[in-house]
Amino acid sequence: MNTIPTIFNQRQINYSAIGGTENVKRVLTPVTCLVLNRSGGTYRSLIFDNLLRHGFESIIMVCPSSARNSIDEVSRLYPTVKFLIALEEVTIGDMLNMGMAAATGKHVLVLQDDMCTESILFTSTLAKKLIDLNQFCICPKLISSSYQSVPVHFMPEVTKSIFKVEPSVLPSDNTDTFYAADWAGLYDRERFIQLGGVDYTIESPYWQKADLFFRAWLWGEKTTIDTSICLTYSGDLIEENQTVDYSYLRFYLKNLLPVYKNDHAEIPLFSFFVFNSRSSCPLGETIALFKDARRWTSENKYRFKCDAVGLVQNWGKEK
């Protein structure tokens, strides 16, 4: 059993770095653009031609191991772009951690590669306005390949002790959203690192995302929407798998069990019985998981600003 990481990038992933041999000649937007490659290389030239027009201070593409044989040629065509190619199996969260570790700027615009072939509404003026908001993550408006609005506003709910996230109608700008749809958004890199990044012990992409953003909210950070950023998909949307599995157990322990008291959070011993009733693991592993979560919560107890009950009860209320 892997223990919950206590620092950012605690798992060191083997990867190759290619390209990035030339600096951007004219920086228009003081933001690193981080592209997560999930389409296996489709439309690469169109992607980089599109991104380079925006004058980002740097562009990083993180690729799974399956893409490593096709990078050399494209890296010669685009010498200002840095490619990170995993040499082992990675999750989308691993790829995000890799890119954040390699970035040097304070703010990072995270995109999936199939969001980069159409027009990208993200100007230098808009970047400055969003940076001045001083938030963990600001999420864009997303449009499907058939030019329909994609849900980007999500609210946490607990019904009969069951946690779920509900999409809602498109809100006005600066509305809180529980997490970034498809990870897309402008992130404060320093805050991302201080939060510990994506937990590599959670393998499900959906529960990775839910864990990171729930942790951010519990630790006092904000994620909002600004429809001035607009991205359009070039292909079909990928359906998220929200199956309640082993990854959910990790998410549950870290985010739903801690109780906030006075100035800190803790997981009470008696909550083990609640967790045990939900766990499908053998008793020994259930105990080990619970103990590890109590350790992690104790190490971070003063970073919590509320617990799950308080967050859900006060969601959407004026702060």
Phi, psi and chi 1 to 4 in degrees:
 res  aa     phi    psi   chi1   chi2   chi3   chi4
   1 MET       -  123.7 -176.2 -165.7   78.1      -
   2 ASN   -76.2  137.7  -69.3  -40.2      -      -
   3 THR   -83.2  154.4   59.2      -      -      -
   4 ILE   -61.4  128.0  -60.4  169.1      -      -
   5 PRO   -66.3  144.3   21.7  -31.4      -      -
   6 THR  -102.4  -13.6   55.1      -      -      -
   7 ILE  -134.0  162.8   58.6  172.6      -      -
   8 PHE   -66.3  142.6  170.9   67.5      -      -
   9 ASN    58.9   34.6 -132.6   16.0      -      -
  10 GLN   -64.4  -32.4 -171.2  165.3  -44.1      -
  11 ARG   -86.8  119.8  178.3 -167.8  175.8 -165.0
  12 GLN   -91.9  114.8  -65.1  -63.2  -52.5      -
  13 ILE   -94.9  135.7  -63.5  168.6      -      -
  14 ASN   -74.3  126.9  -66.0  -42.4      -      -
  15 TYR  -152.8  162.5   68.5   89.3      -      -
  16 SER  -108.0  140.8  -67.8      -      -      -
  17 ALA  -110.0  125.3      -      -      -      -
  18 ILE  -129.3  143.1  -60.8  175.5      -      -
  19 GLY    82.3 -162.1      -      -      -      -
  20 GLY    68.2   26.8      -      -      -      -
  21 THR   -82.0  -15.0   55.8      -      -      -
  22 GLU  -121.6  146.2  -65.7 -176.3   10.7      -
  23 ASN   -83.3  152.5  -66.0  -34.8      -      -
  24 VAL   -64.8  128.0  176.5      -      -      -
  25 LYS   -72.2  -35.1  -68.5 -177.0  174.0   62.0
  26 ARG  -137.1  102.8 -172.7  179.1  177.3 -147.9
  27 VAL   -84.5  118.2  175.7      -      -      -
  28 LEU  -100.5  -31.0  -57.3  175.2      -      -
  29 THR  -125.3  114.7  -53.6      -      -      -
  30 PRO   -76.9   58.5   31.3  -36.0      -      -
  31 VAL  -139.9  140.0  169.3      -      -      -
  32 THR   -83.9  133.6  -65.8      -      -      -
  33 CYS   -99.8  118.7 -177.3      -      -      -
  34 LEU  -109.7  116.1  172.1   57.0      -      -
  35 VAL  -107.3  126.1 -176.9      -      -      -
  36 LEU   -97.1  116.3  -55.5  178.1      -      -
  37 ASN   -86.0  113.6 -179.1  -21.9      -      -
  38 ARG  -126.3   -0.2   66.9  179.1  175.6 -169.0
  39 SER  -100.0    1.7   68.6      -      -      -
  40 GLY    75.4   23.1      -      -      -      -
  41 GLY   104.1   -0.1      -      -      -      -
  42 THR   -62.9  138.1  -51.6      -      -      -
  43 TYR    62.3   27.2  -51.6  119.1      -      -
  44 ARG   -58.9  -46.9  -81.8 -150.3 -177.9  114.2
  45 SER   -60.0  -44.2  -65.5      -      -      -
  46 LEU   -62.3  -38.7 -175.8   56.1      -      -
  47 ILE   -58.8  -51.7  -72.9  171.7      -      -
  48 PHE   -74.8  -35.3  -61.0  123.5      -      -
  49 ASP   -59.1  -40.0  -70.6  -19.2      -      -
  50 ASN   -68.1  -46.6 -160.2    8.4      -      -
  51 LEU   -69.5  -38.7  -66.2  177.2      -      -
  52 LEU   -63.3  -27.6  -72.6  168.8      -      -
  53 ARG   -64.3  -21.5  -75.1 -165.2  -70.4  -91.8
  54 HIS   -84.4  -10.8  -72.7   75.8      -      -
  55 GLY    66.7   38.2      -      -      -      -
  56 PHE   -62.5  150.7  -68.0  108.7      -      -
  57 GLU   -65.4  -27.2   62.8 -177.4    7.9      -
  58 SER  -161.7  157.5   64.1      -      -      -
  59 ILE  -127.6  128.4  -60.9  172.8      -      -
  60 ILE  -123.7  130.0  -60.3  171.2      -      -
  61 MET  -114.9  127.9  173.1  173.3  -89.7      -
  62 VAL  -103.9  127.8 -175.4      -      -      -
  63 CYS  -122.2  146.3  -53.4      -      -      -
  64 PRO   -71.6  168.8   27.6  -34.3      -      -
  65 SER   -60.8  -27.8   57.2      -      -      -
  66 SER   -66.3  -15.8   58.4      -      -      -
  67 ALA   -96.6   -2.4      -      -      -      -
  68 ARG   -66.5  -23.2   65.1  174.6  176.9  -99.7
  69 ASN   -78.6   -9.8  -66.0  -31.6      -      -
  70 SER  -116.0   13.4   56.9      -      -      -
  71 ILE   -90.2  -33.3  -66.6  -63.2      -      -
  72 ASP   -53.5  -48.6  -73.1  -19.1      -      -
  73 GLU   -65.1  -46.3 -178.4  178.3   -6.5      -
  74 VAL   -67.7  -29.8   74.3      -      -      -
  75 SER   -68.5  -30.9   67.4      -      -      -
  76 ARG   -72.2  -32.1  -73.1 -167.5  -69.1  -89.7
  77 LEU   -73.7  -29.0  -67.3  173.4      -      -
  78 TYR  -128.6   76.1  -59.8   97.2      -      -
  79 PRO   -68.9  -14.3   24.3  -34.0      -      -
  80 THR   -84.8  -10.8   60.6      -      -      -
  81 VAL   -91.0  133.6  178.9      -      -      -
  82 LYS  -101.3  130.9 -173.9  171.5 -173.5  176.9
  83 PHE  -111.0  131.0  -62.5   86.6      -      -
  84 LEU  -113.0  117.3  -53.9 -179.0      -      -
  85 ILE  -112.7  115.3  -55.4   98.0      -      -
  86 ALA   -63.9  140.9      -      -      -      -
  87 LEU  -104.6   12.0  -59.1  179.2      -      -
  88 GLU  -149.2  170.3   56.6 -173.2  -78.6      -
  89 GLU   -65.7  132.4  -69.9  -62.3  -43.9      -
  90 VAL  -134.1  155.2  -70.1      -      -      -
  91 THR   -93.9  171.6   65.0      -      -      -
  92 ILE   -62.6  -33.9 -165.5   73.1      -      -
  93 GLY   -67.0  -38.8      -      -      -      -
  94 ASP   -60.1  -43.1  -67.9  -33.7      -      -
  95 MET   -63.7  -39.1  -66.7  168.3   67.3      -
  96 LEU   -65.1  -43.9 -176.6   54.8      -      -
  97 ASN   -60.1  -42.8  -76.3  -13.5      -      -
  98 MET   -58.5  -46.5  -71.2  167.9   61.3      -
  99 GLY   -66.6  -41.3      -      -      -      -
 100 MET   -64.4  -37.0  -72.6  -68.8 -172.2      -
 101 ALA   -66.8  -34.6      -      -      -      -
 102 ALA   -81.3  -23.7      -      -      -      -
 103 ALA   -69.2  152.2      -      -      -      -
 104 THR  -117.3  -18.5   55.7      -      -      -
 105 GLY   -78.3  169.0      -      -      -      -
 106 LYS   -81.0  -26.9 -170.9  176.0 -172.7  -47.3
 107 HIS  -125.0  138.8  -65.1   90.3      -      -
 108 VAL  -131.1  124.1  178.6      -      -      -
 109 LEU   -92.1  114.9  178.4   65.0      -      -
 110 VAL   -97.1  126.6  174.5      -      -      -
 111 LEU  -133.0  150.3  -51.6  174.1      -      -
 112 GLN   -84.0  150.6  -56.7  -72.4   -9.5      -
 113 ASP   -63.5  -26.2   59.6  -19.9      -      -
 114 ASP   -83.4   10.9   53.4   -0.5      -      -
 115 MET  -104.2    2.7  -61.9  173.5 -179.2      -
 116 CYS  -109.9    2.3  -59.5      -      -      -
 117 THR   -93.3  -23.7   60.3      -      -      -
 118 GLU   -93.6  178.5  -54.1  -67.3  -30.2      -
 119 SER   -60.1  133.9  176.0      -      -      -
 120 ILE  -109.9  115.1  -62.8  173.2      -      -
 121 LEU   -86.1   92.4  -63.8 -176.7      -      -
 122 PHE  -158.1   97.6 -170.4   79.7      -      -
 123 THR  -100.6  167.1   64.6      -      -      -
 124 SER   -63.6  -36.4   56.8      -      -      -
 125 THR   -65.1  -43.4  -58.3      -      -      -
 126 LEU   -64.5  -41.4  174.7   59.1      -      -
 127 ALA   -58.0  -44.2      -      -      -      -
 128 LYS   -63.1  -42.1 -176.1  179.7 -175.0  -53.9
 129 LYS   -61.8  -42.5 -175.8 -168.1   85.1  168.2
 130 LEU   -72.1  -38.4  -60.7 -179.7      -      -
 131 ILE   -61.1  -38.2  -72.7  169.8      -      -
 132 ASP   -65.8  -17.9  -72.5  -15.9      -      -
 133 LEU   -69.5  -23.2  -66.5  176.6      -      -
 134 ASN    57.9   55.6 -166.2   30.2      -      -
 135 GLN  -122.5  162.9  -68.1  179.2    6.7      -
 136 PHE   -62.3  -49.5  167.1   56.1      -      -
 137 CYS  -149.9  138.7 -176.1      -      -      -
 138 ILE  -124.3  123.8  -57.6  168.5      -      -
 139 CYS  -100.7  147.9  -54.9      -      -      -
 140 PRO   -90.2  172.4   35.3  -36.8      -      -
 141 LYS   -80.7  136.8  179.3  179.2 -179.5  179.7
 142 LEU  -118.9  137.9  -63.6  177.4      -      -
 143 ILE  -121.9  135.6  -55.2  -64.9      -      -
 144 SER   -75.1  170.1   71.5      -      -      -
 145 SER   -66.1  -17.7   57.4      -      -      -
 146 SER   -97.2   14.1   57.9      -      -      -
 147 TYR    63.2   39.7  -59.0  103.4      -      -
 148 GLN  -108.6  147.9  -58.5  -64.2  -45.4      -
 149 SER   -67.7  135.5  -68.3      -      -      -
 150 VAL   -98.3  136.1  175.2      -      -      -
 151 PRO   -56.6  129.6  -25.1   34.8      -      -
 152 VAL  -128.5   -2.9  -64.6      -      -      -
 153 HIS  -108.8  120.4 -178.9 -148.8      -      -
 154 PHE  -130.1  141.3  -58.6   93.0      -      -
 155 MET  -125.7  135.2  -59.0  177.5  -64.9      -
 156 PRO   -79.9  140.9   30.9  -34.1      -      -
 157 GLU  -140.4  151.7  -66.1 -177.1    1.5      -
 158 VAL  -128.2  117.8  176.0      -      -      -
 159 THR  -123.2  118.2  -55.6      -      -      -
 160 LYS    51.9   46.3  -64.5 -177.8  178.9  179.0
 161 SER    68.6   10.4  -60.7      -      -      -
 162 ILE  -103.9  123.6  -58.1  -61.5      -      -
 163 PHE   -85.4  137.0  172.0   80.1      -      -
 164 LYS  -152.1  161.7   59.4 -178.2  178.9  178.4
 165 VAL  -118.1  126.1  177.6      -      -      -
 166 GLU  -110.3  130.9  -68.9  -68.5  -22.5      -
 167 PRO   -76.0  156.5   28.1  -33.0      -      -
 168 SER  -136.2  178.3   74.9      -      -      -
 169 VAL   -64.0  157.0  -64.3      -      -      -
 170 LEU   -59.6  122.2 -173.4   66.5      -      -
 171 PRO   -89.5  177.2   35.2  -35.4      -      -
 172 SER   -76.8  168.5   57.9      -      -      -
 173 ASP   -62.2  154.0  -70.6  -19.9      -      -
 174 ASN    69.8   14.0  -59.4  -42.0      -      -
 175 THR   -78.2  137.8  -59.9      -      -      -
 176 ASP   -65.8  139.2  -66.3  -12.9      -      -
 177 THR  -131.0  143.7 -176.8      -      -      -
 178 PHE   -64.1  -40.6 -179.6   63.6      -      -
 179 TYR  -150.7  170.7   53.0   49.3      -      -
 180 ALA   -82.9  126.1      -      -      -      -
 181 ALA   -62.7  124.5      -      -      -      -
 182 ASP    57.6   27.6 -142.2   -5.5      -      -
 183 TRP    68.3   -1.6  -60.7   95.5      -      -
 184 ALA   -73.6  134.0      -      -      -      -
 185 GLY   164.8  170.7      -      -      -      -
 186 LEU   -94.7  113.3  180.0   67.6      -      -
 187 TYR  -103.8  144.9  -68.1   72.8      -      -
 188 ASP   -82.8  109.4 -176.2  -54.1      -      -
 189 ARG   -62.2  -40.2  177.4  174.0  172.5  -92.6
 190 GLU   -62.2  -41.8 -176.2  176.9  -19.4      -
 191 ARG   -65.1  -40.7  -76.1 -178.3  163.6   93.1
 192 PHE   -57.2  -45.7 -178.2   91.9      -      -
 193 ILE   -67.4  -42.0  -69.2  171.6      -      -
 194 GLN   -63.5  -30.8  -70.9  174.3  -14.7      -
 195 LEU   -74.0  -13.2  -74.8  165.1      -      -
 196 GLY    96.1   -0.1      -      -      -      -
 197 GLY    67.4 -160.9      -      -      -      -
 198 VAL   -79.7  134.7  180.0      -      -      -
 199 ASP   -76.1  111.1 -176.2  -14.6      -      -
 200 TYR   -70.3  -15.1   73.6   90.9      -      -
 201 THR   -77.3  -10.1   68.7      -      -      -
 202 ILE   -98.6  116.8  -62.9  174.7      -      -
 203 GLU   -93.6  -26.6  -63.6 -177.4   -2.8      -
 204 SER   -69.3  124.6  158.5      -      -      -
 205 PRO   -56.3  -38.1  -26.5   35.5      -      -
 206 TYR   -67.4  -46.7  177.4   76.9      -      -
 207 TRP   -74.1  -24.6  -65.4  114.7      -      -
 208 GLN   -59.2  -49.6  -78.0 -179.2  -22.0      -
 209 LYS   -66.0  -46.3 -179.4  174.1   65.6  175.8
 210 ALA   -60.0  -38.8      -      -      -      -
 211 ASP   -65.6  -47.8  170.7   69.3      -      -
 212 LEU   -60.2  -47.8  171.7   65.2      -      -
 213 PHE   -76.9  -31.6  -77.4   91.4      -      -
 214 PHE   -63.9  -44.9 -150.3  146.2      -      -
 215 ARG   -58.0  -42.3 -172.8 -173.7  -27.8  138.2
 216 ALA   -60.4  -45.7      -      -      -      -
 217 TRP   -64.7  -43.7  -79.0  106.1      -      -
 218 LEU   -64.3  -27.6  -65.4  179.5      -      -
 219 TRP   -95.1    9.8  -70.1    9.3      -      -
 220 GLY    96.5    8.5      -      -      -      -
 221 GLU   -92.4  165.8  -58.3  -65.7  -11.7      -
 222 LYS  -124.8  146.9  -76.8  178.3   66.0   69.2
 223 THR  -129.3  123.5  -63.2      -      -      -
 224 THR  -130.1  178.1   60.2      -      -      -
 225 ILE  -115.4  140.2  -62.6  166.4      -      -
 226 ASP  -135.6  111.1 -166.0  -57.6      -      -
 227 THR   -75.5   -2.1   57.5      -      -      -
 228 SER   -66.2  -28.6  -59.3      -      -      -
 229 ILE   -83.8  127.2  -39.2  173.3      -      -
 230 CYS  -137.0  128.0 -173.4      -      -      -
 231 LEU  -127.2  143.0  -53.3  169.3      -      -
 232 THR  -121.4  131.5  -58.1      -      -      -
 233 TYR   -73.6  147.3  -73.6   92.8      -      -
 234 SER   -97.6  -12.3   58.0      -      -      -
 235 GLY  -135.7 -167.7      -      -      -      -
 236 ASP   -70.6  147.2  -64.7  -25.9      -      -
 237 LEU   -70.1  144.3  -60.2  179.0      -      -
 238 ILE   -94.2  123.2  -64.3  177.7      -      -
 239 GLU   -74.2  133.9 -173.3  174.6  -11.9      -
 240 GLU   -82.5  137.5  -69.7 -174.5  -51.5      -
 241 ASN   -91.9  108.5 -177.2   -7.7      -      -
 242 GLN  -102.4   26.2  -59.0 -177.3   24.3      -
 243 THR   -57.3  135.8  -59.0      -      -      -
 244 VAL   -80.2  104.4  174.5      -      -      -
 245 ASP  -135.7 -158.0   54.4   10.9      -      -
 246 TYR   -60.4  -38.2 -172.5   83.7      -      -
 247 SER   -60.8  -37.7  -70.5      -      -      -
 248 TYR   -63.0  -35.8  173.0   77.4      -      -
 249 LEU   -58.7  -43.3  -67.3 -179.1      -      -
 250 ARG   -61.4  -47.1  -69.7  -81.1 -163.3  179.3
 251 PHE   -59.0  -45.5  164.7   83.3      -      -
 252 TYR   -60.1  -46.3  177.7   83.7      -      -
 253 LEU   -62.9  -42.0  -76.7  163.4      -      -
 254 LYS   -79.9  -27.6  -65.9  174.4   64.0 -177.8
 255 ASN  -117.1  -31.2  -61.2  -75.1      -      -
 256 LEU   -99.8  -25.4  -60.1 -178.0      -      -
 257 LEU   -84.6  -33.0  -81.9 -168.7      -      -
 258 PRO   -58.5  138.7  -26.8   36.9      -      -
 259 VAL  -115.4  130.9  176.0      -      -      -
 260 TYR   -91.2  126.4 -171.1   75.0      -      -
 261 LYS  -132.0  122.1  -64.2 -177.9  177.3  179.8
 262 ASN    58.9  -86.7  -60.9  -38.3      -      -
 263 ASP  -131.2   14.2   61.5   -7.9      -      -
 264 HIS  -155.4  168.7   69.9  -78.5      -      -
 265 ALA  -114.5  153.2      -      -      -      -
 266 GLU  -153.2  157.4   61.9 -175.6   50.1      -
 267 ILE  -104.9  108.8  -63.1  179.8      -      -
 268 PRO   -63.1  147.6  -18.4   31.3      -      -
 269 LEU   -59.3  -37.9  -84.6  172.0      -      -
 270 PHE   -65.9  -18.0   64.4   77.2      -      -
 271 SER   -72.0   -9.3   59.3      -      -      -
 272 PHE   -58.0  -38.4  171.6   76.6      -      -
 273 PHE   -65.4  -35.1  -59.4  103.1      -      -
 274 VAL   -67.1  -45.9  176.8      -      -      -
 275 PHE   -63.8  -42.4  174.5   60.9      -      -
 276 ASN   -61.0  -33.8 -173.0   44.4      -      -
 277 SER   -70.4  -20.0   67.7      -      -      -
 278 ARG   -99.0  -18.9  -64.5  171.8  179.0  -91.5
 279 SER   -78.7  138.6  174.4      -      -      -
 280 SER  -100.9    7.1   57.5      -      -      -
 281 CYS   -86.8  160.1  -60.5      -      -      -
 282 PRO   -58.5  155.7  -22.2   32.4      -      -
 283 LEU   -55.7  -43.7  180.0   59.3      -      -
 284 GLY   -60.5  -42.1      -      -      -      -
 285 GLU   -71.2  -35.8 -174.1  172.7    1.5      -
 286 THR   -61.0  -42.9  -61.3      -      -      -
 287 ILE   -63.4  -43.3  -67.9  171.9      -      -
 288 ALA   -64.2  -42.0      -      -      -      -
 289 LEU   -61.8  -43.6  -74.6  168.4      -      -
 290 PHE   -64.8  -44.7 -176.7   77.7      -      -
 291 LYS   -62.5  -40.4  -71.8  176.1   65.4  175.6
 292 ASP   -65.0  -39.8 -173.9   42.2      -      -
 293 ALA   -67.2  -38.5      -      -      -      -
 294 ARG   -64.1  -39.6  -68.8 -165.6   81.3 -137.3
 295 ARG   -61.7  -49.3  170.8 -160.4   59.3   80.8
 296 TRP   -62.6  -42.9  178.5   84.1      -      -
 297 THR   -64.3  -40.4  -58.1      -      -      -
 298 SER   -63.6  -39.8  178.2      -      -      -
 299 GLU   -66.4  -26.8  -70.2  176.1   -4.7      -
 300 ASN  -112.9   16.7  -65.9  -72.6      -      -
 301 LYS   -59.5  -33.1   61.0 -176.2  178.8 -178.3
 302 TYR   -85.3   -3.5  -67.5  114.1      -      -
 303 ARG   -85.2  -20.2  -56.0 -174.1   69.4  174.2
 304 PHE   -70.2  137.3  -76.3   77.8      -      -
 305 LYS  -111.2   -9.2  -53.5  -55.9  177.3 -173.0
 306 CYS  -167.9  178.4   65.7      -      -      -
 307 ASP  -117.9 -179.7   54.9   24.9      -      -
 308 ALA   -60.9  -40.6      -      -      -      -
 309 VAL   -60.9  -47.6  172.3      -      -      -
 310 GLY   -64.6  -39.7      -      -      -      -
 311 LEU   -63.0  -48.4  179.5   66.6      -      -
 312 VAL   -67.7  -42.5  172.1      -      -      -
 313 GLN   -62.9  -33.2  -72.8 -179.7  -14.6      -
 314 ASN  -101.0    5.3  -67.3  -62.1      -      -
 315 TRP   -61.8  131.1 -172.7  -96.2      -      -
 316 GLY    83.9   -7.3      -      -      -      -
 317 LYS   -84.9  152.2  -62.5  179.2 -179.1  177.9
 318 GLU   -63.4  134.4  -68.2  -65.7  -31.1      -
 319 LYS   -99.8      -  -62.0 -179.4  175.6   59.3
